[in-house]
Amino acid sequence: MAKQNKPALGKGLNALITMDDLETGGSSSINEIELSKITPNPDQPRSIFDEDALDELAASIKALGLVQPITLREIRKDRYQIISGERRYRASLKAGLETVPAYVKKASDENVMEMALIENIQREDLNAIEIALAFQTLIDMYDLTQEKLSERIGKKRATIANFLRLLKLPAEIQMGLKDKKIDMGHAKLLLSLENASSQLMIYDQIIKNGFSVRKTEEIIRAFNEETQTGDTVSKRKTETTNQYKALKEQLSTLFDTKIGLNINDKGVGKISISINSPDELNRIVKMFESMS
């Protein structure tokens, strides 16, 4: 089966980063567009809008008007879809505006998605999980390495890697980060734990007790030390048990009879030799005599 070609990044994404230079073929003039004719972009990467922040922006818009125009594309005659500025659109609705200033551009579905991703990433309007998903979408869409994505969007590769690692956390923790129950600092610390069960256990403690990032770091350090100590003790116990087992087998082979070996954790115990007849006893006694 032929490999499906992915869209080339090239000029497209570079243009998206400075959206003013994007060759969309639309007018660069500002138009007053009726809010009733505007619909949000269903592929908008941002999924959570803080209602308190929207109320504050709505109050500002009601007093001063919408200062920064939103960007739209015409999807059919007198119907528009948001490319960027959904937060301003929502606040304008709350403020009771009937029209908003907007740039109207022509753009394909693919370009709309790209523009929404880049615009939000550059403005850091997304929460940590939304940013991680946006990075992953761009990597998958354009078959990029983290290094190439770093060059394209002006973010350090380490920053991109840290966000992408968040997608390895259990879904419950990702939702907690998305809902701001924990912050990025907590999430990075949870990633230092080896498995999901440990991550969820510490996460539950953070939520229940309201632990700060610093307190969480102390708890995880203590947990890791305790786990390592337990692993060491368990390993030593296993090694000792294997040594005793080998000794028992060697003695059984040497005396050609069943050997009993009972040793406690302190290494104290006894060795017993099974004897099934007087002749067997004499044989074993002679073996001991020959050893002396």
C-alpha positions as CSV (number, residue, x, y, z in Angstrom):
1,M,0.0,0.0,0.0
2,A,1.4,3.4,-0.9
3,K,2.2,5.7,1.9
4,Q,-0.2,8.6,2.2
5,N,1.6,11.9,1.8
6,K,1.3,14.3,4.6
7,P,0.9,18.0,3.9
8,A,4.1,19.9,3.5
9,L,4.9,22.4,6.2
10,G,7.2,24.8,4.3
11,K,5.9,28.3,3.8
12,G,2.5,27.4,5.2
13,L,3.4,27.2,8.8
14,N,5.9,30.0,8.7
15,A,3.2,32.2,7.3
16,L,0.8,31.0,10.0
17,I,3.2,32.2,12.7
18,T,3.0,35.8,11.5
19,M,-0.6,35.5,10.4
20,D,-0.5,39.0,8.9
21,D,1.5,37.6,5.9
22,L,-0.7,34.6,5.3
23,E,-1.7,34.5,1.7
24,T,-5.4,33.7,2.2
25,G,-6.7,35.8,-0.7
26,G,-9.0,37.7,1.6
27,S,-9.4,41.4,2.3
28,S,-7.1,42.9,4.9
29,S,-9.7,45.7,5.7
30,I,-11.8,45.6,8.8
31,N,-15.5,44.8,8.4
32,E,-18.3,45.0,10.9
33,I,-19.9,41.6,11.0
34,E,-23.1,40.7,12.7
35,L,-22.6,38.2,15.6
36,S,-25.6,36.3,14.5
37,K,-23.8,35.4,11.3
38,I,-20.7,34.0,13.0
39,T,-20.1,30.5,14.2
40,P,-17.1,29.1,16.2
41,N,-14.6,26.7,14.7
42,P,-15.5,23.2,15.8
43,D,-11.8,22.3,15.5
44,Q,-10.7,25.0,17.9
45,P,-7.9,23.6,20.0
46,R,-8.9,25.5,23.1
47,S,-11.8,23.6,24.7
48,I,-12.0,25.5,28.1
49,F,-12.9,29.2,28.5
50,D,-12.7,30.7,32.0
51,E,-16.2,32.2,32.7
52,D,-14.8,34.8,35.2
53,A,-12.2,36.0,32.7
54,L,-14.9,36.1,30.0
55,D,-17.1,38.3,32.2
56,E,-14.2,40.7,32.8
57,L,-13.5,40.9,29.1
58,A,-17.2,41.4,28.4
59,A,-17.4,44.3,30.9
60,S,-14.4,45.9,29.2
61,I,-15.9,45.4,25.8
62,K,-19.2,46.9,26.9
63,A,-17.4,50.0,28.2
64,L,-14.8,50.5,25.5
65,G,-15.9,48.3,22.6
66,L,-13.9,45.4,21.0
67,V,-10.4,46.9,20.4
68,Q,-8.8,43.9,18.6
69,P,-10.7,42.6,15.6
70,I,-11.4,38.8,15.3
71,T,-10.4,36.9,12.1
72,L,-13.1,35.1,10.1
73,R,-13.5,33.1,6.9
74,E,-16.7,33.2,4.8
75,I,-18.1,29.6,4.7
76,R,-21.1,30.6,2.6
77,K,-22.8,33.9,1.7
78,D,-23.2,36.0,4.8
79,R,-22.1,33.1,7.1
80,Y,-18.7,33.2,8.7
81,Q,-16.5,30.9,10.8
82,I,-14.0,32.0,13.4
83,I,-10.3,31.5,12.5
84,S,-9.0,33.2,15.6
85,G,-10.6,35.3,18.4
86,E,-13.3,32.9,19.8
87,R,-12.7,34.3,23.3
88,R,-13.4,37.8,22.1
89,Y,-16.5,36.5,20.2
90,R,-17.9,34.9,23.3
91,A,-17.2,38.0,25.4
92,S,-18.9,40.2,22.8
93,L,-22.0,38.0,23.0
94,K,-22.0,38.5,26.8
95,A,-21.6,42.2,26.3
96,G,-24.7,42.3,24.1
97,L,-23.0,43.6,21.0
98,E,-24.7,43.0,17.7
99,T,-21.7,43.4,15.5
100,V,-17.9,43.0,15.9
101,P,-14.9,44.3,13.9
102,A,-13.4,41.5,11.9
103,Y,-10.9,40.6,9.2
104,V,-12.5,38.2,6.6
105,K,-10.1,35.9,4.9
106,K,-10.3,33.0,2.5
107,A,-8.8,29.8,4.0
108,S,-9.2,26.1,3.6
109,D,-10.3,23.8,6.4
110,E,-6.7,22.7,6.8
111,N,-5.4,26.3,7.0
112,V,-8.1,27.2,9.6
113,M,-7.0,24.4,11.9
114,E,-3.3,25.3,11.5
115,M,-4.0,29.0,12.2
116,A,-6.0,28.2,15.3
117,L,-3.2,26.0,16.6
118,I,-0.4,28.4,16.0
119,E,-2.3,31.5,17.1
120,N,-3.2,29.9,20.4
121,I,0.2,28.4,21.0
122,Q,2.0,31.7,20.3
123,R,-0.4,33.6,22.6
124,E,-0.2,30.8,25.3
125,D,-4.0,30.9,25.6
126,L,-4.2,27.1,25.9
127,N,-3.9,25.0,29.1
128,A,-1.0,22.6,29.3
129,I,-2.8,19.6,28.0
130,E,-4.3,21.6,25.1
131,I,-0.8,22.8,24.2
132,A,0.5,19.2,24.3
133,L,-2.3,18.0,22.1
134,A,-1.7,20.9,19.7
135,F,2.1,20.1,19.5
136,Q,1.2,16.4,18.8
137,T,-1.3,17.4,16.1
138,L,1.3,19.5,14.3
139,I,3.9,16.7,14.6
140,D,1.5,14.1,13.2
141,M,0.0,16.4,10.5
142,Y,3.4,17.4,9.1
143,D,5.5,14.3,10.1
144,L,7.8,16.5,12.1
145,T,10.5,15.8,14.7
146,Q,10.5,17.7,17.9
147,E,13.5,19.6,16.7
148,K,11.8,20.7,13.5
149,L,8.7,21.8,15.3
150,S,10.9,23.8,17.7
151,E,12.4,25.6,14.7
152,R,9.0,26.3,13.2
153,I,7.2,27.7,16.2
154,G,10.0,29.3,18.1
155,K,9.7,27.1,21.2
156,K,12.7,25.3,22.7
157,R,12.8,21.6,22.0
158,A,13.0,20.8,25.7
159,T,9.8,22.8,26.2
160,I,8.0,20.8,23.5
161,A,9.3,17.5,24.9
162,N,8.0,18.5,28.4
163,F,4.5,19.2,27.1
164,L,4.4,16.0,25.1
165,R,5.4,14.0,28.1
166,L,2.2,15.1,29.8
167,L,0.2,13.0,27.4
168,K,1.8,9.9,29.0
169,L,0.1,10.7,32.4
170,P,-3.1,8.8,33.3
171,A,-6.3,10.4,31.9
172,E,-7.5,11.4,35.4
173,I,-4.3,13.4,36.0
174,Q,-4.5,15.0,32.5
175,M,-8.0,16.1,33.3
176,G,-6.9,17.5,36.7
177,L,-4.2,19.5,34.9
178,K,-6.7,20.6,32.3
179,D,-9.2,21.7,35.0
180,K,-6.3,23.5,36.9
181,K,-6.6,21.2,39.9
182,I,-2.9,20.8,39.6
183,D,-0.3,22.9,37.7
184,M,2.6,22.1,35.4
185,G,5.0,21.8,38.3
186,H,2.9,19.0,39.9
187,A,2.6,17.2,36.6
188,K,6.4,17.2,36.0
189,L,7.0,15.7,39.4
190,L,4.3,13.0,38.9
191,L,6.1,12.1,35.7
192,S,9.2,11.2,37.7
193,L,7.3,8.3,39.2
194,E,7.8,4.9,37.5
195,N,4.2,3.7,37.1
196,A,0.6,5.0,36.7
197,S,-0.5,3.5,40.1
198,S,2.1,5.5,42.0
199,Q,1.3,8.6,40.0
200,L,-2.4,8.3,40.8
201,M,-1.7,7.6,44.4
202,I,0.4,10.8,44.8
203,Y,-2.1,12.8,42.7
204,D,-4.9,11.8,45.0
205,Q,-2.9,13.1,48.0
206,I,-2.2,16.4,46.2
207,I,-5.9,16.9,45.5
208,K,-7.0,15.8,49.0
209,N,-4.5,17.8,50.9
210,G,-3.9,20.7,48.6
211,F,-0.2,20.1,48.5
212,S,2.1,22.8,46.9
213,V,4.6,21.8,44.3
214,R,7.4,22.0,46.9
215,K,5.5,19.8,49.3
216,T,4.7,17.3,46.5
217,E,8.5,17.2,45.7
218,E,9.2,16.2,49.3
219,I,6.6,13.5,49.3
220,I,7.8,12.0,46.0
221,R,11.4,12.1,47.2
222,A,10.4,10.2,50.4
223,F,8.3,7.8,48.4
224,N,11.1,7.0,46.0
225,E,13.6,6.5,48.8
226,E,11.2,4.2,50.6
227,T,10.5,2.3,47.4
228,Q,14.2,1.9,46.6
229,T,14.9,0.7,50.2
230,G,12.1,-1.8,49.9
231,D,13.4,-3.0,46.6
232,T,16.9,-3.4,48.0
233,V,15.6,-5.4,51.0
234,S,13.5,-7.6,48.7
235,K,16.4,-8.2,46.4
236,R,18.7,-9.2,49.2
237,K,16.1,-11.5,50.6
238,T,15.7,-13.1,47.2
239,E,19.4,-13.5,46.8
240,T,19.7,-15.1,50.3
241,T,16.9,-17.5,49.6
242,N,18.5,-18.6,46.4
243,Q,21.8,-19.2,48.3
244,Y,20.1,-21.3,50.9
245,K,18.3,-23.3,48.2
246,A,21.6,-23.9,46.4
247,L,23.2,-25.1,49.7
248,K,20.3,-27.4,50.4
249,E,20.6,-29.0,46.9
250,Q,24.4,-29.4,47.3
251,L,24.1,-31.1,50.7
252,S,21.4,-33.4,49.4
253,T,23.6,-34.4,46.5
254,L,26.6,-34.8,48.8
255,F,24.9,-37.1,51.3
256,D,22.5,-38.7,48.8
257,T,19.5,-38.2,51.1
258,K,16.9,-35.6,51.9
259,I,18.2,-32.4,53.6
260,G,16.1,-30.0,55.7
261,L,17.1,-26.4,55.9
262,N,15.3,-23.9,58.1
263,I,16.8,-20.4,58.4
264,N,15.1,-17.2,59.8
265,D,15.6,-13.6,58.5
266,K,18.6,-13.2,60.9
267,G,20.3,-16.2,59.4
268,V,19.8,-18.5,62.4
269,G,18.4,-21.9,61.9
270,K,19.2,-25.6,61.6
271,I,20.1,-28.3,59.0
272,S,18.7,-31.8,59.3
273,I,19.7,-35.0,57.5
274,S,17.0,-37.6,56.9
275,I,18.1,-41.2,57.7
276,N,15.9,-44.1,56.6
277,S,17.9,-47.1,58.0
278,P,20.9,-48.1,60.2
279,D,22.9,-48.8,57.1
280,E,22.3,-45.2,55.8
281,L,23.3,-43.9,59.3
282,N,26.5,-45.8,59.2
283,R,27.2,-44.5,55.6
284,I,26.7,-40.9,56.6
285,V,28.8,-41.3,59.9
286,K,31.7,-42.7,57.8
287,M,31.4,-39.7,55.5
288,F,31.8,-37.4,58.5
289,E,34.7,-39.4,59.8
290,S,36.5,-39.2,56.4
291,M,36.1,-35.4,56.5
292,S,37.7,-35.0,59.9
